[in-house]
Amino acid sequence: PLAAATNLPAPLFFPSPTLLFSFSNLSQPLSTSLPNTRNKTDLTARDAALRFYGRQLASALALGAGIFAAGSSTPGLWARLLPDLFSRPLAAAAGRTVRLELGLLPALSAAALLLALGVLLKAKLRTKTYLLDFACYKPPEECRVPLDVFQQQSRDAGVFDADALDFQTRVSERNGVSDHAYFPPALHDSAESRRARLGDGVSPTTRTMREAREEAQMVLFGTVSELLARLSLSPQDVDVLVVNCSLFNPTPSLSAMLINHFGMRADVTSFNLAGMGCSAGVLAVQLAQKLLQTHKGKGGRGGYALVVSTENITQNWYLGDDRSMLIPNTLFRMGGAAVVLTNKASERPRAKYELAHCVRVHLGGDDVAYECVFQHEDADG
């Protein structure tokens, strides 16, 4: 049937109260007619035709289910397969045109089944999720912190003893962090420059909420601006927004910060993930995918999801001597990333990736896993 169904079929009509099928076949056309009478011969012929048609309809529906399960992206295949499935057996058996007079209920039932399969197939295709593009934040050069600058700033802080300074140096020389990593401005500024900028009451060591917000704004605004410009998308095009930052969770939220700065729509679906560690970057993608599966977007054609992930270290710079707590000082630096996901089939040609699977395992029920990264004060408070 796949090889033979090369021409578009004649129209398939559903008049009421009579159902008329008009088929075209590539082989020699024949015809037969089943009159609407009640003598035994006609009823036998009609019953035979109805049973035959029922079997063919079941075969067609089974074929449709197979195509649907395979996730076929060619719904036009129905128009080519159905005529051949019906017309070849009927042409061999009877005539050039086939007219089946059925009741209204069976006709509507058959139409409803075919329509339902079409809707399900379309929904199946729309649930595909594509990654259009991504952007990673690159801070300005004045924020760069090579190893020698990191060592000097640690000494200038005046809060670490000799063993803590030596430990941080040895870890930094082996942890793979390059000299092209970056600190936020608050960790570069001297006590004098911070007092001049924030006022005389500022602590020489403790960083403020304002400074943490400044770091978040630099990373989030810069990353999102670059990504939207690269894709020629407007902030008004964003339907779903998911922001992930584990340690900095202010009010208003970081997602609200982005909505306010970029002037996103009032009906944007936004979420802010916090306290979930580095893995929340993957979880944010999974959340966006699930939201897109139920989001029809403008005109029912799908929508766009913006996922942003960062970590804020301004207020999370450890100033004690506990070695287990000093390790984050040597590992974490300033940065962030953003991706745009979509379920728009029309965006598939320019997408970089198609999301195949999201697998999530939560080991919080295990005490060892639960306590592997734990935020608390050290022995000195």
N, C-alpha and C positions, 0 to 999 in steps of 0.2 A: 504493500500500500504506500509506503514512503516513496518508492521509486515512481509509482504510477501517478500519484497525486501532484501533478505539476501545474495544472490549470486551476484558476479560482472557480469555485462551484457556483451554480445558479443560486438565487436567493432561497432562504429557508423561511417559509411563511407560517404564521400561526393565526389564521382567521378564526372567528368564533361564529357558530358553534362547531365548525368543521376544521380539521387540521389537514393542511395540504403540504406535502413534501414534494419539492421539485428538484430532481437530481440531474447532474450532467456527468457523463462517463466518457473516458477517452476511447473505449471500445465501441462496438456497434450498439446503438440504442434500441431498446425494445420497449413495449408498453403492455400494461394490463390495467384493468379497472375492476373495482369491487363495489357493486351497487349497494345501496342502502335498502335491502329487501329482507324479508324474514323467512324465505323458503329454506329448506334444509341444506340444499347445495350451496346457496350463497352464504348461509351462516357458517357452514363448514369451512368454506374458502376464507371468510373473514376471520374466523378463529385462528386458522392456520397463519394468516398474515399477521394477526396481532401477536401471536406467540413468537413468530419469526422476528417481528419488529422489537418485541420486548427483549429477546436475546441480543439483538444488535445494539439496542440502547444500553443494556447492561455491559456489553463489551466496550462500548464507547466510554461509558462512565468509568470502567476499570482502567482504560487507557488514560483517561484524564487524571485519575488518581495517581497513576504511575508517573505521569509528567509532572504533576504537582509535587509529589514526594521527591522527585529528582531536582526540584527547584529550577525547572526549565525557564529560560528567559525569552522563549519564542511562543507567546500566546497565539500568533497567527497560524501556528501549526494545526490548530483545531479546524480552521476553515479548509485545510487541505486533506486532513485525515478523515473527517466524518463523511464527506460525500463518497469517498472510495470504499469505506467500510460498508456503507449501505448499498451503493449502486452496483458494485460487482456481483454480490450474491443475487440481488434482485434482477439484474440484467440477465444473468444466466438462467434465471427461473422463469421470467415472465415477459415484460414488455418494455416499451420505450419510456413511458412515464408511469409513475406509481401514485395513485391517489387513495389515501387511507382516510376514511371518514370515521373519526373517533368522537367520543363525547367531549365536552368542554373540560371536565375535571382531569382526565388523563392528559389532555393537551397542556393544560396549565401546569400540571405536575412535572411533565417532562421539561417544559420551559424553565420552571423554577429550579430544577436540579441542574440544568446546564448553566443557568445564571449564577447559582450558588458556587459551582465549581470555578467559574470565571472570576468571581469575587475573591474566592480563597486563593486562587493562583496569583491574582494581582496583589493581594495582601502579603503573600509569601515573598514576592519579588521586592516589595517595599520594605521588608524587614532587614534587608542587607544594609550593613553599616560600612561606610567608607571613610578613611582618613584622607582629607584633602591635602593638608600640609601642616607643618609644625614650625615653631620658632623657639630658639633658645636665647636667653638674655645675655648680652655681653656688657658688663659695667664699663664706665669710663676708665681711662688709663690711670687717672689719679687715685683710683681705688685699688690698684694692683698691690698685692702683698707677697713679694718673694720671701724666701726663707730668712734672709738676713733682716728684712724689715719686721717679720713676725717675731724673731728673737729679740730685736731691739725694743719693740713695743711691749713685749712681755716683761722685759726688765724695767722699762719705764713705768709700767703700771704700779710697781712698788708693793704688790700684794703676794707675790710668789716667793717661796724660799728657794735656796740653791738647788735642792733635790728636785723640786717641781719644775724649775727652769731647765735643768739637765734632762729630765724625763721628756718634756715636751720637745726639746731639740732632737733627742734620739728617735722619738716616734715620727717626727716631721721629716727626718732624713730618709725614712723607710716606707712611708705610707703612700707614696705615689702621687701626692698632690704637687703639681708643678709650680714654677715661679710665676705662672700666668693665672693664678687664682686671685680672688678679690675679697676685700673686706668692705662692709658698709661704711659710709663716712663717719658715723658715730664712733667706730673703733679706730679710726685714723686720727681724729681730732685730739689735740692736746687739751688739758684741763682749762688752759687759758682761753683757747678758741671756743670751747664749749660754753664757758661762762659768758663770753662776749655774745654768743648767739642765743643762748637760752636764759641768761640771767644769772645773778650772783648766787642764787640759792641752789643751783644745780650741784649734785654730788660729783666729786672728781672721778669716781669709779662706777657708780650705778647709772645705767642708761635709762632714758625716760620713754614713756609711751609715745611721745611726739617723735622721738628719733626712730623708734621702731616703725611707726607709720611712714616716716620718710623713706626708710628702706623698702617697705612694701610697695609704696607708690612708684619708686624708681623701677623696681623689677616688674610689677604687674602692668603698669601703664606702658613701659617700653616694649615688653614682650607682645602684648595684645595689639598695640599699634602697628608693630612690624608685621605681625601675622595677617591682620585684616587688610593691610595695604598690599601685601603680597598676593592675596586672593581676590583683591578688588571687591571686598565685602564691606558693607556698612554696618556699624553697630546695631542699626535697626533690623538687620537681617538675622541677628542671633535670637534663636528661639529657646535654647537651653544653655544655662551657665552653671558650671561646677568649678569651685575653687577649693584647692587643698593646701593647707598649711598646718603643720602639726602643732607647733609650740606657740604661735602668735594668733590669738583668737579674740580680736577686739570687738567692741560694739560702737558703731555699726560694723557689720561684718565686712570681710574683704570682698565678698561678692557684691555687697551693697556699694562698696567703694568704687568698684568697676562700673556698676550700673550708673552711679551718679556722675562719674568722670566722663564716660562715653555717651551718656544720654540714651541708654537702651530703652526698649519699649516697656510700657507698664505691665504687659502680660508676659514678660520673659519669665521662664521657670528657672529659679536660681536655688542653688544649694551651696553650703559652706561646710567642708569637712575639716575637722580639727582633732588633734590628739591621737591620730591613727598611724603616725610614723611614715616612713618612706613608702611603704606599700600602698598608701592611700592614693598615690599617683595612678596606680593601676586600677584601684577600686573606683576612682573618679571616672575613668574611661568606661568601666562596666556600668556605672550608674547612668552616664550619659547615653550609652547604647540602649539601656532599658527604657529610658525616657523617650528616645527617638522611636522606639518600636510602637509606642502609643501616641506619638505626635504626628498629626496629619499635615501641619503647616498650612501655608497659604494655598488655597485651592485644592487641598488634599494631596499635594505633590511632595510632602516631606518637609523637613526643616534642617536647621544647622545647630550644632551643639559646640560650645566653646568650653574647653577644659583647660584650666590653668593650675599649675602645681609649683610651689615654692617652699622654702623654709626661711624663717626670719631669725637671725642670730644676734641682732642688736642687743636684746635683753637676755640672751641666753649664753653670754660669755661667762664661763665659770671662773671665779676669782679666788678659789681655795687651793688646797694642796692635796686633796684626795685624788690618787692616780686614776681610779676608774672614772672619775668625773672630769679629769683633765683631757681624756682622749677626744671628746667632741671638739675641744679647742683646736686640736691638730688636724681634724678631718673636715669640719663643715666650713663652707665659704659661701659667699653671696652668689645667688643665681636663681633661675626659674625657667620654666618651659610652658608652652601653650600649644594645643592642637585644636583643629576644627574637624569635627566629625559630621557626617550627613547621611541621611537615608534617601536622598534624592537620586533616583535612577539616572536623571539627566547629568549628574555630576560625576558619573563613573569614569568617563574618558580622561578627566584630569586628576583623578584621585591617585594618591601614591600607594595606598594599601587598602585591602578589604579586611575588615575585622572578622576573623574566623571563629575564635573561641575566647571566652573569658572564664578562667577557672579560679575559684576562690576557696581557700581552706583557712579556717580560723582555729588556732591552737590555744585560744585564751582559756580553755578549760584545763590546760596543763599548767601547774604552778611555775615550773621552770621557764616555760615559754612566756607566761604572763609577766614574770619579773625580770626578763632578760634586759629590757630597757625600762628604767623606772625613774621618774622625775621626783626628787625630794631634796631636802637640805642635807648638807654634810654634818659631821659631828659638831662643827663650830657654828652651825646655823646659817 
